[in-house]
Amino acid sequence: MLGLGILSWKGYDSLEASLATYNRIGMLDLFDEVVAYLPEAAEPGPAICRAAGVRPVEVAANDGILPGFEGLARSMSADIVLLVENDCPVIVGYEEAKRQILHARHLIESGEARIVRLRSLAEPGEAFTTRQKFHRYFPAEGADWPTRLRAALKRFLRPNRTRRALGEAVLHDHKRAADHGIARFDAEGFGLTTSRHIPWTNQSVMMKREDFLASVIDVAKAADTRRRVNGAKNIESVQASEVGQAAPAGLSPRLTFSR
């Protein structure tokens, strides 16, 4: 079974807008179950879900994003799940969404990838800043010489940050990623790398549900970190080397969801 799970703490306007994009192209037909997990549930949230053909799971309290994703996964029964937040509209048509989602499922079922990220690189969302950070160390082609000089100095003075930045090449510079052995790209255009290079993200991630609970949720809960979001532990605050334990990961260069 393939499931779509949506975490929505309030944000019902965004939830309704995202669900409208799914139904506009008929994307929900690709899934055997679709669940929305609603901490501090209140109307019109559950009604919006039911109207869109989505099963709402209503929860009285909000304990943070980590318990939210755990609750979402445990409320589902599908073997493989695509997990998104309420503000992730789909920005491609049905055939392209189907191609990417079914190929992502194939990568997981075949064991070629444990985690597949589905987020638009062309329109990743306003808060997505990794491209700018990447180019601080590896300037875009055609950059002027002062920019190239500053980047060279950064690479020399900050080798650890340079290594982490180079890992982002799989997202922003496919030739560099391939040349450095960071990723290989399959016939469908998906980049295959490891979580040593690509950190965990809560946005638009597909993997086996039990694997998510065991190798992501349990590891994040046990992680020794003081970083918090609104006072609660967040999966994204855990080191990439811990979450997924360097699991093989697949990424599409033309991803489906935009935040």
C-alpha atoms as one frame of an Amber mdcrd trajectory, in Angstrom:
protein
   0.000   0.000   0.000   1.017   3.570  -0.701  -0.160   6.338   1.607  -0.117
  10.125   1.691   0.148  11.662   5.154  -0.367  15.362   5.856   0.603  17.087
   9.099  -1.376  20.255   9.750  -1.214  22.193  13.003  -3.912  24.752  12.304
  -2.906  26.447   9.014  -6.234  25.393   7.577  -6.167  27.965   4.773  -2.905
  26.460   3.540  -4.258  22.949   4.001  -7.359  23.722   1.960  -5.274  25.345
  -0.780  -2.880  22.382  -0.963  -5.682  19.819  -1.035  -7.317  21.769  -3.851
  -4.164  21.361  -5.974  -4.127  17.617  -5.291  -7.728  17.173  -6.299  -7.434
  19.485  -9.296  -5.091  16.995 -10.981  -6.573  13.850  -9.408  -3.375  13.051
  -7.539  -5.088  11.427  -4.551  -6.069   8.530  -6.831  -2.419   7.449  -6.763
  -2.660   6.580  -3.051  -4.385   3.744  -1.211  -4.933   5.949   1.846  -4.736
   9.669   2.548  -4.596  10.873   6.154  -4.379  14.348   7.688  -3.111  14.521
  11.272  -4.535  17.567  13.066  -3.002  18.526  16.450  -5.260  20.911  18.393
  -7.949  20.004  15.896 -10.744  22.493  15.405 -13.189  23.293  12.671 -13.003
  23.923   9.809  -9.957  21.619   9.625 -11.714  18.246   9.823 -14.490  19.445
   7.510 -11.930  20.606   4.928 -10.328  17.171   5.001 -13.576  15.251   4.635
 -14.705  17.478   1.767 -11.442  16.698  -0.053 -11.740  12.946   0.514  -9.074
  12.859   3.226  -9.420  11.054   6.561  -8.799  13.492   9.426  -7.162  12.297
  12.642  -8.132  14.787  15.312  -5.790  15.263  18.285  -6.556  17.504  21.241
  -3.004  18.630  22.061  -0.013  19.889  20.093   3.253  18.437  21.424   5.478
  19.622  18.571   6.485  18.583  15.093   8.378  15.426  16.104   5.406  13.874
  17.991   3.209  15.179  15.181   5.036  13.210  12.508   5.209  10.175  14.758
   1.457  10.366  15.367   0.819  10.797  11.659   2.871   7.730  10.736   1.310
   5.603  13.485  -2.194   6.595  12.376  -1.524   5.186   8.910  -1.426   1.581
   7.703   0.335   1.888   4.318   3.696   0.164   3.892   5.206   3.157   2.080
   4.211   6.717   2.934   4.737  10.153   1.436   4.729  12.664   4.285   4.060
  16.367   3.720   3.038  19.416   5.713  -0.113  21.430   5.119   1.604  24.093
   2.993   2.877  21.836   0.196   0.830  22.360  -2.984   1.537  20.212  -6.036
   2.835  22.260  -8.969   2.911  19.737 -11.827   0.214  17.920 -13.779  -1.137
  14.442 -13.137   1.146  12.515 -15.506   4.319  14.094 -14.126   3.168  13.631
 -10.542   2.349   9.996 -11.306   5.734   9.424 -12.936   7.662  10.815 -10.002
   5.581   9.237  -7.259   5.579   5.776  -8.854   9.312   5.938  -9.567   9.963
   7.014  -5.998   7.942   4.028  -4.841   9.952   1.754  -7.145  13.246   3.041
  -5.741  12.094   2.236  -2.211  10.557  -1.165  -3.006  13.648  -2.231  -4.958
  15.976  -1.155  -2.173  17.802   1.376  -4.359  16.773   4.136  -1.949  15.426
   4.238   1.588  14.361   7.874   1.439  13.111   9.865  -1.547  12.664  13.628
  -1.320   9.949  15.182  -3.465  10.291  18.941  -3.387  10.553  21.379  -6.282
  14.028  22.658  -7.105  12.644  25.189  -9.573  10.168  26.591  -7.028  11.336
  25.336  -3.621   9.701  28.032  -1.493  10.838  31.307   0.011  12.620  29.787
   3.011  14.747  27.427   0.899  18.244  28.994   1.037  20.604  26.103   0.344
  21.331  27.301  -3.205  22.680  30.624  -1.944  24.740  28.854   0.728  26.096
  26.410  -1.855  27.214  29.210  -4.168  29.116  30.899  -1.343  31.568  27.987
  -1.605  31.045  26.941  -5.226  30.073  29.964  -7.339  27.772  29.610 -10.302
  29.307  29.458 -13.767  30.191  32.930 -14.987  30.695  34.426 -11.498  33.100
  37.379 -11.366  36.636  36.972 -10.000  36.021  38.618  -6.568  33.187  36.136
  -5.990  35.392  33.229  -7.039  38.232  34.483  -4.810  35.974  34.793  -1.747
  34.674  31.281  -2.373  38.208  29.897  -2.678  39.153  31.479   0.641  36.071
  30.024   2.296  36.930  26.563   0.991  40.487  26.895   2.314  39.554  28.279
   5.730  36.451  26.165   6.353  37.067  22.610   5.100  34.256  21.048   7.142
  31.674  23.543   5.910  33.043  23.097   2.399  32.449  19.360   2.636  28.860
  19.923   3.779  28.287  22.499   1.051  29.647  20.124  -1.575  27.004  17.623
  -0.532  24.381  20.110  -1.736  25.716  19.762  -5.287  23.230  16.964  -5.836
  20.541  19.648  -5.588  22.240  22.549  -7.357  25.087  21.340  -9.597  24.571
  17.861 -11.030  27.836  17.819 -12.976  29.844  18.677  -9.879  27.938  16.049
  -7.885  28.693  13.370 -10.453  32.332  14.445 -10.913  32.957  14.267  -7.136
  31.183  10.924  -6.757  28.492  12.437  -4.538  25.585  11.190  -6.620  24.645
   9.225  -9.689  21.595   9.979 -11.792  19.269   7.258 -13.046  17.310   7.005
 -16.286  14.362   8.888 -14.757  16.560  11.821 -13.778  16.576  11.030 -10.055
  19.819  11.687  -8.201  20.932   8.870  -5.904  23.157   9.815  -2.994  23.371
   9.163   0.753  22.217  11.031   3.838  25.864  11.835   4.577  25.485  14.461
   1.875  21.798  15.377   2.064  20.289  16.204   5.479  16.868  15.146   6.630
  13.944  17.385   5.739  10.370  17.224   7.020   9.076  18.256   3.623   7.693
  15.819   1.066   9.590  12.667   2.022   8.686   9.148   0.916   9.940   6.026
   2.698   8.754   2.823   4.327   6.545   3.688   7.275   8.192   1.282   9.705
  11.632   2.449   8.604  10.587   6.061   9.217   9.464   5.216  12.744  12.562
   3.155  13.575  15.419   4.970  11.860  14.125   8.545  11.877  11.607   9.084
  14.680  13.292   6.861  17.282  16.742   8.243  16.457  15.478  11.836  16.625
  13.762  11.204  19.976  16.974   9.775  21.429  19.282  12.418  19.946  21.267
  14.509  22.423  20.458  17.989  21.149  19.319  21.179  22.830  17.978  22.730
  19.658  14.241  23.310  19.783  11.448  24.733  17.634   8.833  26.499  19.741
  10.222  24.630  22.743   9.887  21.181  21.171  12.431  18.856  19.555  12.404
  18.834  15.769  13.573  16.037  13.468  15.492  18.521  11.316  17.712  19.531
  14.262  19.304  16.070  14.366  22.575  15.538  12.505  22.208  14.008   9.058
  24.706  11.290   9.980  22.347  10.167  12.758  19.005  10.250  10.977  18.783
   7.461   8.447  22.295   6.280   9.346  23.674   7.304   5.948  20.716   5.720
   4.209  20.648   5.677   0.411  18.453   8.530  -0.753  16.858   9.477  -4.051
  16.107  12.987  -5.259  14.419  14.125  -8.447  15.783  17.164 -10.304  12.210
  18.147 -11.199  10.359  17.518  -8.004   6.665  17.506  -7.410   5.887  19.581
  -4.342   6.620  23.206  -3.548   6.381  24.767  -0.151
